[in-house]
Amino acid sequence: MRPFWILFVLAAIAVGAGLFYAATWPGFFPARVSVGGNRVVPADQILSRAAIASHENIWLQNMHAAASRIETIPYVKTASIHRALPATVRIAIEERRPFALVQFGGDRVLVDHDLRVLQGGNVPLTLPVIVGKDAPAPRAGMFIRDAQIQRLRDDDDALVRAHVAARSLRYDKFGDLVAVTSGGIELLLGDDTDLSKKTELIDPIISQVSAGGKKLAAVDLRAPNTPVVVYKQK
C-alpha cells in the first residue's frame, strides 16, 4: 500500500475540494422558496420566521429547525419543508382552526381545539364561549392547560355530537355544568361525568316543546330521569 499513499492523499484532497465546491456553489443557493396551505398567516411572515439563508446551500441548511420556527406562529399547526434539485424549497403549512373563545375575567382569547391561543381580544365570531377562571388571559401561542377549561372543551364536543350548538359553557359555584344554546335556552346539566346520558334527551325535549308552540327558557337535566322544563314568560 505504501507506493500508493500519495494517490490516496490526492484522492482525498480531490474529494474534499469537490465537496467544498458543491457546498459553496451558487447553484444550490435557494432560487425559489414557495409557501402553500396558508390562508390566515401571511406568506411573508412564514418566510421571515423560517429564516432560510439566501446565500447558503439549501442542502446544508437545517430545515427541521426552520419548520420548528414557523410552528411558533400561533395559527400554524404544522410546517413541513421540502427541497428539490437544484435549489427549490417548498414550505407546506397546516393552519389551526378557531374553535372557541375562552373568557378570563373581562378578557377573551380565541383558541383552537387543542386550546392553543390564536389571538387575544373580543373576536367577533359566532363561536362558543368557554368561561374560565377570573385570571390573566394567556398570550397568543400558549396552550391552555387548565383542567376545568379542558373539561368544558370536552363537554362542548359531547353537545356537538348530540347536535346541540352551545353559545356558552361554564361551571356554576357547585361545579355543575351550565350551557346556553344558540337559541338562548339554558341547559342545567349538573355533573358532566354522565353527560352522554343527558345530551340524548336535549333535542327530543326541545323539538317536542317547539312543536307545541311554546318557547323554552331552560331545561333542567340534573336528574335525567325526571327532566324539568321552564317556559318563557309571555
JOSULNOR-V365922 format. One record per residue. RES is the residue in one small letter. PHI is phi as a letter, one per 20 degrees, with the letter a starting at -180 (* if undefined). D_CENTER is the distance of its C-alpha to the mean C-alpha in Angstrom with 1 decimal. Layout:
BEGIN
RES_PHI_D_CENTER + RES_PHI_D_CENTER
END
This chain:
BEGIN
m_*_62.9 + r_g_64.4 + p_f_65.9 + f_d_62.4 + w_f_60.5 + i_f_60.8 + l_f_59.2 + f_f_56.2 + v_f_55.8 + l_f_56.0 + a_f_53.5 + a_f_51.1 + i_f_51.6 + a_f_51.0 + v_f_47.8 + g_f_46.6 + a_f_47.6 + g_f_45.8 + l_f_42.5 + f_f_42.9 + y_f_43.6 + a_f_40.6 + a_f_38.4 + t_d_39.7 + w_f_40.4 + p_g_38.8 + g_f_38.2 + f_e_35.2 + f_f_33.7 + p_g_30.6 + a_e_32.2 + r_b_29.1 + v_c_25.4 + s_d_23.2 + v_c_19.5 + g_c_18.0 + g_n_14.9 + n_e_13.8 + r_c_14.1 + v_e_12.7 + v_e_13.3 + p_f_17.1 + a_f_18.7 + d_f_20.9 + q_f_18.1 + i_f_16.9 + l_f_20.5 + s_f_21.3 + r_f_18.6 + a_f_19.8 + a_l_23.3 + i_f_25.1 + a_f_28.8 + s_e_30.9 + h_c_34.1 + e_c_33.2 + n_g_33.3 + i_f_29.9 + w_e_30.9 + l_d_31.3 + q_e_28.2 + n_e_25.3 + m_f_22.6 + h_f_20.5 + a_f_20.6 + a_f_19.8 + a_f_16.6 + s_f_15.6 + r_f_16.4 + i_f_14.3 + e_f_11.1 + t_f_12.0 + i_f_11.0 + p_g_8.1 + y_f_6.9 + v_e_7.7 + k_e_6.2 + t_c_9.8 + a_c_13.2 + s_c_16.5 + i_c_19.9 + h_d_23.0 + r_d_26.5 + a_c_29.6 + l_f_33.2 + p_e_34.6 + a_b_32.0 + t_d_29.0 + v_c_25.4 + r_c_22.5 + i_d_18.9 + a_d_16.4 + i_d_12.8 + e_d_9.8 + e_e_7.5 + r_e_4.0 + r_d_5.6 + p_g_6.8 + f_d_7.8 + a_a_10.3 + l_d_12.3 + v_d_13.4 + q_d_17.0 + f_c_18.7 + g_m_22.4 + g_e_22.7 + d_d_19.4 + r_c_16.1 + v_c_12.6 + l_e_9.8 + v_c_6.5 + d_e_3.7 + h_f_5.4 + d_f_5.1 + l_m_6.4 + r_e_5.4 + v_f_7.8 + l_e_7.5 + q_a_11.2 + g_d_14.1 + g_n_16.9 + n_e_17.8 + v_f_15.8 + p_f_18.1 + l_c_15.8 + t_e_17.0 + l_c_14.2 + p_f_15.2 + v_d_15.9 + i_e_15.5 + v_e_18.4 + g_e_18.2 + k_e_21.0 + d_f_23.1 + a_b_21.6 + p_f_20.4 + a_f_16.9 + p_f_14.7 + r_f_14.2 + a_g_11.4 + g_n_9.6 + m_e_10.6 + f_d_9.2 + i_e_11.1 + r_d_13.6 + d_f_15.9 + a_f_17.3 + q_f_18.2 + i_f_14.9 + q_f_13.5 + r_f_16.6 + l_f_16.1 + r_f_12.7 + d_f_14.7 + d_f_17.6 + d_f_15.8 + d_g_15.0 + a_f_18.7 + l_f_19.7 + v_f_17.9 + r_f_19.6 + a_e_22.8 + h_m_22.2 + v_d_22.0 + a_e_19.8 + a_e_19.4 + r_e_19.7 + s_b_19.3 + l_c_19.3 + r_b_21.0 + y_d_23.5 + d_e_27.0 + k_f_29.4 + f_e_30.4 + g_n_26.9 + d_e_27.1 + l_f_24.2 + v_c_24.7 + a_c_22.8 + v_d_23.8 + t_f_23.5 + s_f_22.9 + g_e_26.7 + g_n_27.3 + i_e_28.5 + e_e_28.0 + l_d_27.3 + l_e_28.8 + l_d_27.3 + g_m_28.6 + d_f_27.5 + d_e_24.2 + t_f_25.4 + d_d_27.2 + l_f_24.7 + s_f_25.0 + k_f_28.7 + k_e_28.3 + t_f_25.7 + e_f_28.1 + l_e_30.7 + i_f_28.7 + d_f_29.0 + p_f_32.7 + i_f_33.7 + i_f_32.2 + s_f_33.6 + q_f_37.0 + v_f_37.3 + s_f_36.2 + a_f_38.9 + g_e_41.5 + g_n_40.8 + k_e_39.6 + k_d_36.5 + l_e_34.4 + a_d_33.5 + a_b_32.2 + v_c_32.0 + d_d_32.7 + l_d_31.6 + r_f_32.0 + a_d_34.9 + p_f_33.8 + n_f_37.3 + t_c_38.6 + p_f_36.0 + v_c_37.1 + v_d_36.5 + v_c_37.1 + y_e_38.2 + k_f_37.8 + q_f_41.0 + k_f_42.7
END
